[in-house]
Amino acid sequence: MLVGIVTTSLGQALLKFTPLFTGLFAVLAALGVGAVAFSFRDARLAKAFLWAHPASEGQDSHD
């Protein structure tokens, strides 16, 4: 959803070059980059946690 909003605001910034649309594009693009960076960070932390805490033998797997 964020990608769609960023694409729309980029189109508006290119169509009508105003500081408002250009600023909106810049803010949304920065939020998108931050969201991607945090998702990769969280995935790395989750992988490290699961590696350190394997499932016990008595626990059922939910595959």
PDB file of N, CA, C, O and CB in Angstrom:
ATOM      1  N   MET A   1       0.817  -1.176   0.000  1.00  0.00           N
ATOM      2  CA  MET A   1       0.000   0.000   0.000  1.00  0.00           C
ATOM      3  C   MET A   1       0.870   1.253   0.000  1.00  0.00           C
ATOM      4  O   MET A   1       0.561   2.240  -0.667  1.00  0.00           O
ATOM      5  CB  MET A   1      -0.935  -0.009   1.193  1.00  0.00           C
ATOM      6  N   LEU A   2       1.958   1.196   0.756  1.00  0.00           N
ATOM      7  CA  LEU A   2       2.856   2.341   0.809  1.00  0.00           C
ATOM      8  C   LEU A   2       3.503   2.586  -0.544  1.00  0.00           C
ATOM      9  O   LEU A   2       3.712   3.735  -0.933  1.00  0.00           O
ATOM     10  CB  LEU A   2       3.927   2.132   1.873  1.00  0.00           C
ATOM     11  N   VAL A   3       3.821   1.521  -1.262  1.00  0.00           N
ATOM     12  CA  VAL A   3       4.422   1.672  -2.590  1.00  0.00           C
ATOM     13  C   VAL A   3       3.461   2.365  -3.543  1.00  0.00           C
ATOM     14  O   VAL A   3       3.882   3.194  -4.350  1.00  0.00           O
ATOM     15  CB  VAL A   3       4.831   0.306  -3.156  1.00  0.00           C
ATOM     16  N   GLY A   4       2.185   2.039  -3.462  1.00  0.00           N
ATOM     17  CA  GLY A   4       1.192   2.687  -4.305  1.00  0.00           C
ATOM     18  C   GLY A   4       1.062   4.169  -4.005  1.00  0.00           C
ATOM     19  O   GLY A   4       0.956   4.985  -4.920  1.00  0.00           O
ATOM     20  N   ILE A   5       1.070   4.517  -2.738  1.00  0.00           N
ATOM     21  CA  ILE A   5       0.984   5.932  -2.361  1.00  0.00           C
ATOM     22  C   ILE A   5       2.232   6.686  -2.799  1.00  0.00           C
ATOM     23  O   ILE A   5       2.136   7.820  -3.267  1.00  0.00           O
ATOM     24  CB  ILE A   5       0.787   6.075  -0.842  1.00  0.00           C
ATOM     25  N   VAL A   6       3.408   6.066  -2.652  1.00  0.00           N
ATOM     26  CA  VAL A   6       4.650   6.706  -3.086  1.00  0.00           C
ATOM     27  C   VAL A   6       4.634   6.906  -4.597  1.00  0.00           C
ATOM     28  O   VAL A   6       5.041   7.962  -5.083  1.00  0.00           O
ATOM     29  CB  VAL A   6       5.877   5.863  -2.666  1.00  0.00           C
ATOM     30  N   THR A   7       4.172   5.912  -5.340  1.00  0.00           N
ATOM     31  CA  THR A   7       4.103   6.033  -6.794  1.00  0.00           C
ATOM     32  C   THR A   7       3.150   7.144  -7.206  1.00  0.00           C
ATOM     33  O   THR A   7       3.451   7.918  -8.114  1.00  0.00           O
ATOM     34  CB  THR A   7       3.667   4.708  -7.420  1.00  0.00           C
ATOM     35  N   THR A   8       2.010   7.226  -6.549  1.00  0.00           N
ATOM     36  CA  THR A   8       1.048   8.285  -6.843  1.00  0.00           C
ATOM     37  C   THR A   8       1.629   9.659  -6.540  1.00  0.00           C
ATOM     38  O   THR A   8       1.492  10.585  -7.339  1.00  0.00           O
ATOM     39  CB  THR A   8      -0.235   8.073  -6.046  1.00  0.00           C
ATOM     40  N   SER A   9       2.275   9.793  -5.391  1.00  0.00           N
ATOM     41  CA  SER A   9       2.840  11.094  -5.040  1.00  0.00           C
ATOM     42  C   SER A   9       4.004  11.453  -5.957  1.00  0.00           C
ATOM     43  O   SER A   9       4.217  12.635  -6.227  1.00  0.00           O
ATOM     44  CB  SER A   9       3.300  11.098  -3.581  1.00  0.00           C
ATOM     45  N   LEU A  10       4.761  10.476  -6.444  1.00  0.00           N
ATOM     46  CA  LEU A  10       5.814  10.755  -7.417  1.00  0.00           C
ATOM     47  C   LEU A  10       5.207  11.259  -8.716  1.00  0.00           C
ATOM     48  O   LEU A  10       5.711  12.213  -9.309  1.00  0.00           O
ATOM     49  CB  LEU A  10       6.665   9.501  -7.674  1.00  0.00           C
ATOM     50  N   GLY A  11       4.136  10.631  -9.159  1.00  0.00           N
ATOM     51  CA  GLY A  11       3.468  11.080 -10.373  1.00  0.00           C
ATOM     52  C   GLY A  11       2.944  12.494 -10.232  1.00  0.00           C
ATOM     53  O   GLY A  11       3.064  13.296 -11.158  1.00  0.00           O
ATOM     54  N   GLN A  12       2.363  12.811  -9.082  1.00  0.00           N
ATOM     55  CA  GLN A  12       1.870  14.170  -8.850  1.00  0.00           C
ATOM     56  C   GLN A  12       3.022  15.168  -8.776  1.00  0.00           C
ATOM     57  O   GLN A  12       2.902  16.294  -9.257  1.00  0.00           O
ATOM     58  CB  GLN A  12       1.042  14.226  -7.561  1.00  0.00           C
ATOM     59  N   ALA A  13       4.133  14.757  -8.175  1.00  0.00           N
ATOM     60  CA  ALA A  13       5.295  15.648  -8.087  1.00  0.00           C
ATOM     61  C   ALA A  13       5.872  15.921  -9.468  1.00  0.00           C
ATOM     62  O   ALA A  13       6.346  17.026  -9.732  1.00  0.00           O
ATOM     63  CB  ALA A  13       6.374  15.041  -7.175  1.00  0.00           C
ATOM     64  N   LEU A  14       5.838  14.934 -10.347  1.00  0.00           N
ATOM     65  CA  LEU A  14       6.351  15.139 -11.702  1.00  0.00           C
ATOM     66  C   LEU A  14       5.359  15.905 -12.567  1.00  0.00           C
ATOM     67  O   LEU A  14       5.767  16.692 -13.420  1.00  0.00           O
ATOM     68  CB  LEU A  14       6.678  13.799 -12.353  1.00  0.00           C
ATOM     69  N   LEU A  15       4.075  15.689 -12.362  1.00  0.00           N
ATOM     70  CA  LEU A  15       3.048  16.352 -13.156  1.00  0.00           C
ATOM     71  C   LEU A  15       2.908  17.821 -12.767  1.00  0.00           C
ATOM     72  O   LEU A  15       2.892  18.706 -13.623  1.00  0.00           O
ATOM     73  CB  LEU A  15       1.711  15.637 -12.992  1.00  0.00           C
ATOM     74  N   LYS A  16       2.810  18.057 -11.490  1.00  0.00           N
ATOM     75  CA  LYS A  16       2.671  19.422 -10.971  1.00  0.00           C
ATOM     76  C   LYS A  16       3.817  19.641  -9.993  1.00  0.00           C
ATOM     77  O   LYS A  16       3.715  19.287  -8.818  1.00  0.00           O
ATOM     78  CB  LYS A  16       1.261  19.653 -10.277  1.00  0.00           C
ATOM     79  N   PHE A  17       4.886  20.214 -10.471  1.00  0.00           N
ATOM     80  CA  PHE A  17       6.072  20.375  -9.621  1.00  0.00           C
ATOM     81  C   PHE A  17       5.815  21.469  -8.598  1.00  0.00           C
ATOM     82  O   PHE A  17       6.025  22.653  -8.859  1.00  0.00           O
ATOM     83  CB  PHE A  17       7.330  20.709 -10.472  1.00  0.00           C
ATOM     84  N   THR A  18       5.354  21.041  -7.423  1.00  0.00           N
ATOM     85  CA  THR A  18       5.133  21.958  -6.308  1.00  0.00           C
ATOM     86  C   THR A  18       5.878  21.424  -5.101  1.00  0.00           C
ATOM     87  O   THR A  18       6.120  20.221  -5.003  1.00  0.00           O
ATOM     88  CB  THR A  18       3.614  22.130  -5.998  1.00  0.00           C
ATOM     89  N   PRO A  19       6.241  22.302  -4.187  1.00  0.00           N
ATOM     90  CA  PRO A  19       6.940  21.838  -2.985  1.00  0.00           C
ATOM     91  C   PRO A  19       6.118  20.859  -2.147  1.00  0.00           C
ATOM     92  O   PRO A  19       6.679  19.979  -1.494  1.00  0.00           O
ATOM     93  CB  PRO A  19       7.322  23.021  -2.133  1.00  0.00           C
ATOM     94  N   LEU A  20       4.798  21.008  -2.164  1.00  0.00           N
ATOM     95  CA  LEU A  20       3.957  20.104  -1.374  1.00  0.00           C
ATOM     96  C   LEU A  20       4.064  18.662  -1.862  1.00  0.00           C
ATOM     97  O   LEU A  20       4.326  17.758  -1.068  1.00  0.00           O
ATOM     98  CB  LEU A  20       2.499  20.560  -1.425  1.00  0.00           C
ATOM     99  N   PHE A  21       3.866  18.437  -3.163  1.00  0.00           N
ATOM    100  CA  PHE A  21       3.926  17.072  -3.691  1.00  0.00           C
ATOM    101  C   PHE A  21       5.346  16.512  -3.651  1.00  0.00           C
ATOM    102  O   PHE A  21       5.540  15.319  -3.418  1.00  0.00           O
ATOM    103  CB  PHE A  21       3.396  17.037  -5.124  1.00  0.00           C
ATOM    104  N   THR A  22       6.333  17.369  -3.876  1.00  0.00           N
ATOM    105  CA  THR A  22       7.718  16.909  -3.807  1.00  0.00           C
ATOM    106  C   THR A  22       8.080  16.523  -2.376  1.00  0.00           C
ATOM    107  O   THR A  22       8.740  15.509  -2.149  1.00  0.00           O
ATOM    108  CB  THR A  22       8.678  17.998  -4.328  1.00  0.00           C
ATOM    109  N   GLY A  23       7.650  17.329  -1.417  1.00  0.00           N
ATOM    110  CA  GLY A  23       7.907  17.003  -0.009  1.00  0.00           C
ATOM    111  C   GLY A  23       7.179  15.753   0.431  1.00  0.00           C
ATOM    112  O   GLY A  23       7.726  14.934   1.170  1.00  0.00           O
ATOM    113  N   LEU A  24       5.928  15.604  -0.028  1.00  0.00           N
ATOM    114  CA  LEU A  24       5.163  14.394   0.302  1.00  0.00           C
ATOM    115  C   LEU A  24       5.851  13.152  -0.244  1.00  0.00           C
ATOM    116  O   LEU A  24       5.947  12.138   0.447  1.00  0.00           O
ATOM    117  CB  LEU A  24       3.733  14.490  -0.254  1.00  0.00           C
ATOM    118  N   PHE A  25       6.331  13.228  -1.485  1.00  0.00           N
ATOM    119  CA  PHE A  25       7.050  12.098  -2.066  1.00  0.00           C
ATOM    120  C   PHE A  25       8.296  11.783  -1.249  1.00  0.00           C
ATOM    121  O   PHE A  25       8.571  10.617  -0.967  1.00  0.00           O
ATOM    122  CB  PHE A  25       7.429  12.391  -3.525  1.00  0.00           C
ATOM    123  N   ALA A  26       9.055  12.812  -0.865  1.00  0.00           N
ATOM    124  CA  ALA A  26      10.293  12.591  -0.117  1.00  0.00           C
ATOM    125  C   ALA A  26      10.012  11.938   1.240  1.00  0.00           C
ATOM    126  O   ALA A  26      10.727  11.024   1.651  1.00  0.00           O
ATOM    127  CB  ALA A  26      11.038  13.920   0.082  1.00  0.00           C
ATOM    128  N   VAL A  27       8.979  12.404   1.927  1.00  0.00           N
ATOM    129  CA  VAL A  27       8.643  11.846   3.242  1.00  0.00           C
ATOM    130  C   VAL A  27       8.188  10.396   3.109  1.00  0.00           C
ATOM    131  O   VAL A  27       8.630   9.534   3.867  1.00  0.00           O
ATOM    132  CB  VAL A  27       7.543  12.687   3.925  1.00  0.00           C
ATOM    133  N   LEU A  28       7.308  10.125   2.151  1.00  0.00           N
ATOM    134  CA  LEU A  28       6.809   8.753   1.984  1.00  0.00           C
ATOM    135  C   LEU A  28       7.908   7.801   1.514  1.00  0.00           C
ATOM    136  O   LEU A  28       7.942   6.642   1.927  1.00  0.00           O
ATOM    137  CB  LEU A  28       5.649   8.732   0.987  1.00  0.00           C
ATOM    138  N   ALA A  29       8.804   8.283   0.657  1.00  0.00           N
ATOM    139  CA  ALA A  29       9.914   7.437   0.217  1.00  0.00           C
ATOM    140  C   ALA A  29      10.840   7.117   1.389  1.00  0.00           C
ATOM    141  O   ALA A  29      11.320   5.989   1.508  1.00  0.00           O
ATOM    142  CB  ALA A  29      10.704   8.124  -0.915  1.00  0.00           C
ATOM    143  N   ALA A  30      11.092   8.088   2.243  1.00  0.00           N
ATOM    144  CA  ALA A  30      11.933   7.843   3.422  1.00  0.00           C
ATOM    145  C   ALA A  30      11.270   6.844   4.367  1.00  0.00           C
ATOM    146  O   ALA A  30      11.940   5.977   4.928  1.00  0.00           O
ATOM    147  CB  ALA A  30      12.218   9.164   4.165  1.00  0.00           C
ATOM    148  N   LEU A  31       9.951   6.964   4.543  1.00  0.00           N
ATOM    149  CA  LEU A  31       9.232   5.991   5.376  1.00  0.00           C
ATOM    150  C   LEU A  31       9.308   4.585   4.780  1.00  0.00           C
ATOM    151  O   LEU A  31       9.443   3.603   5.511  1.00  0.00           O
ATOM    152  CB  LEU A  31       7.762   6.412   5.537  1.00  0.00           C
ATOM    153  N   GLY A  32       9.222   4.494   3.466  1.00  0.00           N
ATOM    154  CA  GLY A  32       9.317   3.195   2.803  1.00  0.00           C
ATOM    155  C   GLY A  32      10.676   2.557   2.987  1.00  0.00           C
ATOM    156  O   GLY A  32      10.778   1.360   3.255  1.00  0.00           O
ATOM    157  N   VAL A  33      11.721   3.357   2.844  1.00  0.00           N
ATOM    158  CA  VAL A  33      13.084   2.836   3.045  1.00  0.00           C
ATOM    159  C   VAL A  33      13.255   2.371   4.493  1.00  0.00           C
ATOM    160  O   VAL A  33      13.854   1.327   4.749  1.00  0.00           O
ATOM    161  CB  VAL A  33      14.150   3.921   2.694  1.00  0.00           C
ATOM    162  N   GLY A  34      12.731   3.145   5.423  1.00  0.00           N
ATOM    163  CA  GLY A  34      12.811   2.752   6.832  1.00  0.00           C
ATOM    164  C   GLY A  34      12.051   1.473   7.122  1.00  0.00           C
ATOM    165  O   GLY A  34      12.518   0.627   7.884  1.00  0.00           O
ATOM    166  N   ALA A  35      10.875   1.328   6.514  1.00  0.00           N
ATOM    167  CA  ALA A  35      10.076   0.117   6.732  1.00  0.00           C
ATOM    168  C   ALA A  35      10.799  -1.122   6.208  1.00  0.00           C
ATOM    169  O   ALA A  35      10.794  -2.169   6.855  1.00  0.00           O
ATOM    170  CB  ALA A  35       8.703   0.251   6.052  1.00  0.00           C
ATOM    171  N   VAL A  36      11.415  -1.003   5.045  1.00  0.00           N
ATOM    172  CA  VAL A  36      12.155  -2.140   4.479  1.00  0.00           C
ATOM    173  C   VAL A  36      13.358  -2.477   5.355  1.00  0.00           C
ATOM    174  O   VAL A  36      13.622  -3.648   5.626  1.00  0.00           O
ATOM    175  CB  VAL A  36      12.616  -1.829   3.033  1.00  0.00           C
ATOM    176  N   ALA A  37      14.081  -1.459   5.793  1.00  0.00           N
ATOM    177  CA  ALA A  37      15.255  -1.693   6.638  1.00  0.00           C
ATOM    178  C   ALA A  37      14.869  -2.376   7.949  1.00  0.00           C
ATOM    179  O   ALA A  37      15.542  -3.312   8.381  1.00  0.00           O
ATOM    180  CB  ALA A  37      15.972  -0.371   6.929  1.00  0.00           C
ATOM    181  N   PHE A  38      13.786  -1.911   8.585  1.00  0.00           N
ATOM    182  CA  PHE A  38      13.358  -2.521   9.839  1.00  0.00           C
ATOM    183  C   PHE A  38      12.842  -3.938   9.640  1.00  0.00           C
ATOM    184  O   PHE A  38      13.016  -4.778  10.522  1.00  0.00           O
ATOM    185  CB  PHE A  38      12.288  -1.675  10.490  1.00  0.00           C
ATOM    186  N   SER A  39      12.214  -4.226   8.513  1.00  0.00           N
ATOM    187  CA  SER A  39      11.726  -5.591   8.300  1.00  0.00           C
ATOM    188  C   SER A  39      12.894  -6.555   8.123  1.00  0.00           C
ATOM    189  O   SER A  39      12.836  -7.683   8.614  1.00  0.00           O
ATOM    190  CB  SER A  39      10.796  -5.649   7.071  1.00  0.00           C
ATOM    191  N   PHE A  40      13.956  -6.133   7.429  1.00  0.00           N
ATOM    192  CA  PHE A  40      15.134  -6.994   7.313  1.00  0.00           C
ATOM    193  C   PHE A  40      15.817  -7.171   8.666  1.00  0.00           C
ATOM    194  O   PHE A  40      16.313  -8.255   8.972  1.00  0.00           O
ATOM    195  CB  PHE A  40      16.125  -6.412   6.296  1.00  0.00           C
ATOM    196  N   ARG A  41      15.844  -6.117   9.473  1.00  0.00           N
ATOM    197  CA  ARG A  41      16.436  -6.201  10.805  1.00  0.00           C
ATOM    198  C   ARG A  41      15.639  -7.167  11.675  1.00  0.00           C
ATOM    199  O   ARG A  41      16.215  -8.013  12.357  1.00  0.00           O
ATOM    200  CB  ARG A  41      16.496  -4.807  11.463  1.00  0.00           C
ATOM    201  N   ASP A  42      14.318  -7.040  11.650  1.00  0.00           N
ATOM    202  CA  ASP A  42      13.478  -7.922  12.455  1.00  0.00           C
ATOM    203  C   ASP A  42      13.598  -9.374  12.006  1.00  0.00           C
ATOM    204  O   ASP A  42      13.582 -10.280  12.838  1.00  0.00           O
ATOM    205  CB  ASP A  42      12.024  -7.475  12.383  1.00  0.00           C
ATOM    206  N   ALA A  43      13.716  -9.603  10.711  1.00  0.00           N
ATOM    207  CA  ALA A  43      13.871 -10.970  10.210  1.00  0.00           C
ATOM    208  C   ALA A  43      15.188 -11.565  10.686  1.00  0.00           C
ATOM    209  O   ALA A  43      15.247 -12.740  11.048  1.00  0.00           O
ATOM    210  CB  ALA A  43      13.800 -10.998   8.672  1.00  0.00           C
ATOM    211  N   ARG A  44      16.242 -10.760  10.688  1.00  0.00           N
ATOM    212  CA  ARG A  44      17.543 -11.241  11.155  1.00  0.00           C
ATOM    213  C   ARG A  44      17.489 -11.556  12.655  1.00  0.00           C
ATOM    214  O   ARG A  44      18.035 -12.568  13.096  1.00  0.00           O
ATOM    215  CB  ARG A  44      18.647 -10.192  10.863  1.00  0.00           C
ATOM    216  N   LEU A  45      16.836 -10.698  13.432  1.00  0.00           N
ATOM    217  CA  LEU A  45      16.705 -10.955  14.872  1.00  0.00           C
ATOM    218  C   LEU A  45      15.860 -12.194  15.147  1.00  0.00           C
ATOM    219  O   LEU A  45      16.178 -12.969  16.049  1.00  0.00           O
ATOM    220  CB  LEU A  45      16.089  -9.743  15.573  1.00  0.00           C
ATOM    221  N   ALA A  46      14.802 -12.387  14.394  1.00  0.00           N
ATOM    222  CA  ALA A  46      13.959 -13.570  14.570  1.00  0.00           C
ATOM    223  C   ALA A  46      14.725 -14.843  14.234  1.00  0.00           C
ATOM    224  O   ALA A  46      14.589 -15.856  14.920  1.00  0.00           O
ATOM    225  CB  ALA A  46      12.702 -13.466  13.698  1.00  0.00           C
ATOM    226  N   LYS A  47      15.521 -14.790  13.190  1.00  0.00           N
ATOM    227  CA  LYS A  47      16.319 -15.959  12.806  1.00  0.00           C
ATOM    228  C   LYS A  47      17.327 -16.294  13.907  1.00  0.00           C
ATOM    229  O   LYS A  47      17.520 -17.463  14.239  1.00  0.00           O
ATOM    230  CB  LYS A  47      17.052 -15.705  11.461  1.00  0.00           C
ATOM    231  N   ALA A  48      17.964 -15.276  14.467  1.00  0.00           N
ATOM    232  CA  ALA A  48      18.925 -15.509  15.551  1.00  0.00           C
ATOM    233  C   ALA A  48      18.232 -16.079  16.787  1.00  0.00           C
ATOM    234  O   ALA A  48      18.779 -16.959  17.451  1.00  0.00           O
ATOM    235  CB  ALA A  48      19.653 -14.204  15.911  1.00  0.00           C
ATOM    236  N   PHE A  49      17.041 -15.587  17.100  1.00  0.00           N
ATOM    237  CA  PHE A  49      16.303 -16.099  18.245  1.00  0.00           C
ATOM    238  C   PHE A  49      15.932 -17.558  18.047  1.00  0.00           C
ATOM    239  O   PHE A  49      16.109 -18.375  18.951  1.00  0.00           O
ATOM    240  CB  PHE A  49      15.051 -15.268  18.485  1.00  0.00           C
ATOM    241  N   LEU A  50      15.416 -17.892  16.868  1.00  0.00           N
ATOM    242  CA  LEU A  50      15.023 -19.272  16.612  1.00  0.00           C
ATOM    243  C   LEU A  50      16.222 -20.208  16.586  1.00  0.00           C
ATOM    244  O   LEU A  50      16.105 -21.373  16.968  1.00  0.00           O
ATOM    245  CB  LEU A  50      14.270 -19.365  15.300  1.00  0.00           C
ATOM    246  N   TRP A  51      17.359 -19.722  16.147  1.00  0.00           N
ATOM    247  CA  TRP A  51      18.569 -20.531  16.157  1.00  0.00           C
ATOM    248  C   TRP A  51      19.009 -20.811  17.598  1.00  0.00           C
ATOM    249  O   TRP A  51      19.467 -21.912  17.905  1.00  0.00           O
ATOM    250  CB  TRP A  51      19.697 -19.825  15.373  1.00  0.00           C
ATOM    251  N   ALA A  52      18.871 -19.819  18.476  1.00  0.00           N
ATOM    252  CA  ALA A  52      19.289 -19.980  19.872  1.00  0.00           C
ATOM    253  C   ALA A  52      18.269 -20.763  20.697  1.00  0.00           C
ATOM    254  O   ALA A  52      18.633 -21.337  21.723  1.00  0.00           O
ATOM    255  CB  ALA A  52      19.518 -18.616  20.506  1.00  0.00           C
ATOM    256  N   HIS A  53      17.011 -20.803  20.280  1.00  0.00           N
ATOM    257  CA  HIS A  53      15.949 -21.474  21.027  1.00  0.00           C
ATOM    258  C   HIS A  53      15.215 -22.470  20.127  1.00  0.00           C
ATOM    259  O   HIS A  53      14.109 -22.191  19.664  1.00  0.00           O
ATOM    260  CB  HIS A  53      14.957 -20.439  21.609  1.00  0.00           C
ATOM    261  N   PRO A  54      15.820 -23.616  19.881  1.00  0.00           N
ATOM    262  CA  PRO A  54      15.136 -24.594  19.034  1.00  0.00           C
ATOM    263  C   PRO A  54      13.898 -25.165  19.735  1.00  0.00           C
ATOM    264  O   PRO A  54      13.792 -25.120  20.961  1.00  0.00           O
ATOM    265  CB  PRO A  54      16.098 -25.733  18.652  1.00  0.00           C
ATOM    266  N   ALA A  55      12.981 -25.692  18.951  1.00  0.00           N
ATOM    267  CA  ALA A  55      11.755 -26.278  19.499  1.00  0.00           C
ATOM    268  C   ALA A  55      12.116 -27.514  20.317  1.00  0.00           C
ATOM    269  O   ALA A  55      12.966 -28.310  19.917  1.00  0.00           O
ATOM    270  CB  ALA A  55      10.748 -26.642  18.362  1.00  0.00           C
ATOM    271  N   SER A  56      11.466 -27.662  21.459  1.00  0.00           N
ATOM    272  CA  SER A  56      11.741 -28.824  22.300  1.00  0.00           C
ATOM    273  C   SER A  56      11.087 -30.062  21.702  1.00  0.00           C
ATOM    274  O   SER A  56      10.207 -29.958  20.848  1.00  0.00           O
ATOM    275  CB  SER A  56      11.239 -28.590  23.743  1.00  0.00           C
ATOM    276  N   GLU A  57      11.516 -31.221  22.149  1.00  0.00           N
ATOM    277  CA  GLU A  57      11.031 -32.487  21.609  1.00  0.00           C
ATOM    278  C   GLU A  57       9.561 -32.725  21.940  1.00  0.00           C
ATOM    279  O   GLU A  57       8.852 -33.330  21.135  1.00  0.00           O
ATOM    280  CB  GLU A  57      11.869 -33.634  22.142  1.00  0.00           C
ATOM    281  N   GLY A  58       9.080 -32.271  23.094  1.00  0.00           N
ATOM    282  CA  GLY A  58       7.716 -32.513  23.513  1.00  0.00           C
ATOM    283  C   GLY A  58       6.702 -31.577  22.854  1.00  0.00           C
ATOM    284  O   GLY A  58       5.493 -31.754  23.004  1.00  0.00           O
ATOM    285  N   GLN A  59       7.190 -30.610  22.145  1.00  0.00           N
ATOM    286  CA  GLN A  59       6.296 -29.606  21.551  1.00  0.00           C
ATOM    287  C   GLN A  59       5.926 -30.039  20.130  1.00  0.00           C
ATOM    288  O   GLN A  59       6.782 -30.452  19.348  1.00  0.00           O
ATOM    289  CB  GLN A  59       6.968 -28.191  21.540  1.00  0.00           C
ATOM    290  N   ASP A  60       4.638 -29.935  19.817  1.00  0.00           N
ATOM    291  CA  ASP A  60       4.184 -30.289  18.474  1.00  0.00           C
ATOM    292  C   ASP A  60       4.583 -29.231  17.469  1.00  0.00           C
ATOM    293  O   ASP A  60       4.595 -28.039  17.779  1.00  0.00           O
ATOM    294  CB  ASP A  60       2.675 -30.485  18.452  1.00  0.00           C
ATOM    295  N   SER A  61       4.905 -29.663  16.277  1.00  0.00           N
ATOM    296  CA  SER A  61       5.223 -28.750  15.203  1.00  0.00           C
ATOM    297  C   SER A  61       3.936 -28.355  14.473  1.00  0.00           C
ATOM    298  O   SER A  61       3.038 -29.180  14.308  1.00  0.00           O
ATOM    299  CB  SER A  61       6.241 -29.386  14.229  1.00  0.00           C
ATOM    300  N   HIS A  62       3.849 -27.132  14.050  1.00  0.00           N
ATOM    301  CA  HIS A  62       2.662 -26.647  13.352  1.00  0.00           C
ATOM    302  C   HIS A  62       2.971 -26.449  11.864  1.00  0.00           C
ATOM    303  O   HIS A  62       2.755 -25.363  11.327  1.00  0.00           O
ATOM    304  CB  HIS A  62       2.159 -25.324  13.984  1.00  0.00           C
ATOM    305  N   ASP A  63       3.464 -27.467  11.216  1.00  0.00           N
ATOM    306  CA  ASP A  63       3.814 -27.371   9.779  1.00  0.00           C
ATOM    307  C   ASP A  63       2.594 -27.492   8.923  1.00  0.00           C
ATOM    308  O   ASP A  63       2.692 -27.435   7.697  1.00  0.00           O
ATOM    309  CB  ASP A  63       4.822 -28.448   9.382  1.00  0.00           C
TER     310      ASP A  63
END
